[in-house]
Amino acid sequence: MNTDRIVLITGANKGIGLATARELARAGQTVLIGARDPQRGATAAAGLTAEGLDTRFVHLDVTDPTTVAAAAALITAEYGRLDTLVNNAGIARDWRRSPEELPVEAVRETYETNVFGAVTVINAMLPLLRESPAGLIGNVSSRLGGFAFLADPDSPVWEHATLLAYNSSKAALNAVTLVYARTLRGSGIKVGALEPGYCATDLNEHSGDATVEEGGRRIARQLAEAGAGPSGRFFAPEGGTYSW
Ligand SMILES: NC(=O)c1ccc[n+]([C@@H]2O[C@H](COP(=O)([O-])OP(=O)(O)OC[C@H]3O[C@@H](n4cnc5c(N)ncnc54)[C@H](OP(=O)(O)O)[C@@H]3O)[C@@H](O)[C@H]2O)c1
């Protein structure tokens, strides 16, 4: 994949999104740091700029269509196209809570960000992705949303198969990925589900065994693989692909 790409990453002010932004910018790509909080977003982008990287903050709350539309308008005016969209913004509200304890509002809130937010951003950015010679959408999913995992008592991470909102939202995101991959066949835009591995971040109370830097490297590698091969694949952190 060429390095001269315009990339938008949602939720890129910290965690895996920020690490992915650093990786892609180090590879020569222009990275737009999507963040819902202007202060946090501007600070993150300034940090990368101070490292000599080509990044800029773009205000974008995936649950607020007004900010998503404004971000699309800004990218249209400034760049005229988008080559890569990374739907990274995500939340987990059910960490260490059983399905019966979890208020349905928490499930709804999780879907608003992890599923409906991604759909909102994809639809807003599709006209820009169509202007790219090789458009790419990477949805940051999780193996915890894979049906193969959810149905496997022998999985090493089976203990996490109880996360009702998070896991089912990622399962829905996987279906969203396949529907767009199917719909965009022949358009030149590829769509894939990505998995950074279990990384220590705020999302999981820093319980992950990998660093965010490793997660960012994995997402960057998976994006390159997603762009180089068939659309509609679910990439595994250690290489290769998962079954859905
Ligand atoms: N950590 C893991 O082990 C792991 C494994 C598999 C997949 N993932 C996925 O990786 C992605 C990144 O997670 P992370 O672990 O890096 O978590 P994190 O450190 O908590 O970062 C989440 C990011 O998403 C942003 N965000 C949340 N709601 C948003 C919204 N409505 N609009 C825009 N941005 C929003 C957060 O912004 P604020 O700072 O404003 O809250 C933050 O920048 C998520 O999709 C997660 O499900 C993580």
The ligand as an ORCA input file, in Angstrom:
! r2SCAN-3c Opt
* xyz 0 1
  N      -7.770     -2.883     24.746
  C      -7.999     -4.080     24.229
  O      -7.490     -5.114     24.713
  C      -8.856     -4.221     23.005
  C      -8.969     -5.488     22.410
  C      -9.763     -5.623     21.272
  C     -10.384     -4.516     20.736
  N     -10.268     -3.288     21.338
  C     -10.938     -2.154     20.722
  O      -9.980     -1.166     20.441
  C     -10.628      0.110     20.374
  C      -9.845      1.119     21.201
  O      -9.929      0.726     22.562
  P      -8.814      1.029     23.657
  O      -8.547     -0.241     24.343
  O      -7.710      1.805     23.073
  O      -9.676      1.903     24.678
  P      -9.467      3.360     25.303
  O      -8.062      3.579     25.700
  O     -10.547      3.490     26.323
  O      -9.758      4.323     24.065
  C     -11.056      4.452     23.534
  C     -11.080      5.660     22.641
  O     -12.397      5.779     22.083
  C     -12.836      7.105     22.302
  N     -14.282      7.230     22.324
  C     -15.179      6.667     23.162
  N     -16.415      7.068     22.848
  C     -16.294      7.901     21.776
  C     -17.206      8.637     21.008
  N     -18.526      8.643     21.262
  N     -16.747      9.377     19.970
  C     -15.426      9.420     19.697
  N     -14.491      8.759     20.414
  C     -14.943      8.009     21.447
  C     -12.206      7.518     23.631
  O     -12.243      8.915     23.783
  P     -12.227      9.623     25.256
  O     -10.796      9.731     25.669
  O     -12.870     10.949     24.989
  O     -13.032      8.747     26.184
  C     -10.803      6.970     23.397
  O     -10.064      7.837     22.578
  C     -12.064     -0.107     20.862
  O     -12.932     -0.228     19.763
  C     -11.965     -1.438     21.589
  O     -13.196     -2.118     21.637
  C      -9.521     -3.125     22.451
*
